[in-house]
Amino acid sequence: MMPKNVLGIIYSNSYDSSLGALTARRTMGSVPFGGRYRLIDFALSNLVNCGVTKVGVIANSNFLSLMDHVGSGRPWDLSRKVDGLYMLPPFTPRQTELDANDRIETLNRIMEFII
């Protein structure tokens, strides 16, 4: 069993510029894979299979399709009263991917979620 002090954080816009036209209207996490899945499905499944029950998804831009896809987190058993799936709001006004300094700043801004 996973200790209760483990938390998963997913940056859904990490490599948006790598996919060019595929991420023009959506975040990288919501890019379709195999017709049924989205790229975020793999990260969420890996976290859940490792026993992580509290997951935060940070999206900087174009996150509507991502929110529609993950919903409440029920397909990954993350629809819970305690812990579960959290969609964290965008924190930087820019429409670009987050660099290392932006990621650290974002972590500072969600410190209440982390603690």
N, C-alpha and C positions, 0 to 999 in steps of 0.2 A: 504494500500500500504506500502511496506517495505521501510524504509529509505535508501537513496543511500549509506550510509556509512557502509553497512553490506556486509561481505565477507564470503564465505564458503571455508574451506580448508579440503581436504580429504587426509589422509595418507593411501595409498593403500597397504602398506606392514606392517601394524601395528601388525598383529598376524600371520604372515606367518608360524612360527614354530608350531603353534597350529594345522595346517592342514597337516603337514608332506608331504606325497607323492603328495597331490593335488597341493601344491605350489612349487614343485621341478622345474617346468619349467615355472611357471607363478606367478604373484603376487596374493595376496588374493582377491583383487578387481575384478580380471578377472576369478575367479573360477565360473563355470557354476552353475545355480540354476534352477531347473525345466525345463531343456532342452533348454530354450529360453533366459533366463535372466542371468545376471552376478551379483555377490554380490554388485558391485559398483552401479548398477542400483537403488538399494534401497536408498542409501545415496544421489544420485543425484536427484531422484524423491522427496525425503523428503525436500531437500534444495529448489528445484524449487517450490514445493507446499507451502512452507513458504514464498515465494517471493524473495528469494535470486537469483540475476541475474549475479553475478560474483563468479565463483567457480574455485579454483585451486586444481589440483590433484598432489600430491607429490608421486613419485614412486622411490624406491631405487634400485630395481633390477627386472629383468624378466618382464619388462613392455611392451614388444612389443604387446602381445595379448590384453593388456588393451588399448593401443593406437588404435589398430585396431577396438576394440569394441566401444569405445566412439566416435571415429572419431572427427567430428567438434562439437558434442554436439547437433545436430539437433533433435534427438528424445526427448530431454528434453527442447527444445526451448532455448538452450544455444548457438546457432550459431548466433551471433550478431555482429554488427559493434562496439558497445560500450558494454563493459563488456563481458559476455559469459563464455565459458569453456577454461581453460588454463592448459596444461600439463606442469608441472614444472619439470625440469631435476633433475636427482639424484645428491645428494650433498655429500654423504659419500661413500668412496671407498669400504666399507665392503659389503658383500652380506647377511648381517643379518638384522633382524628387528631393527627398531630404538628404542632406550631406551629414557627415559625422557630427558637426556642431549642432545642427538642427535636431538631430536625434537625441542628443544629450539634453538640449533645451526642452524638447518635448517630454522626456522622462521627468525633468524637474517640474513641469507643469502638471503632470499626472501623479505627482507624489502621493496625494491622498488616496488614489486608486491603488498604488503600489503598497502602501502601508496598510 
